[in-house]
């Protein structure tokens, strides 16, 4: 009797239309980035969060925008960790590593 291996879910690459793993971030055939699954996506965007961080980051405005009220208040009272915390957040935003209140990465610019 053979071993049963469950089939992993698949999807089509947006660029080359080849079948890839449903959780793939990059197509293994053409190397094009794939959108995040809906359950991992967020409606927050990098551009508004980045502008808020750049201009009002010492007041934690970008953290209020993404729903992180508690850390937004901490940044407000510490002036963005004397600017250091704000600078780290700005770098994380631009590099696509910043997360919203639900833990989803903010990856879309507009």
Order of alpha helices (4+ residues) and beta strands (2+ residues): beta-beta-alpha-alpha-alpha-alpha
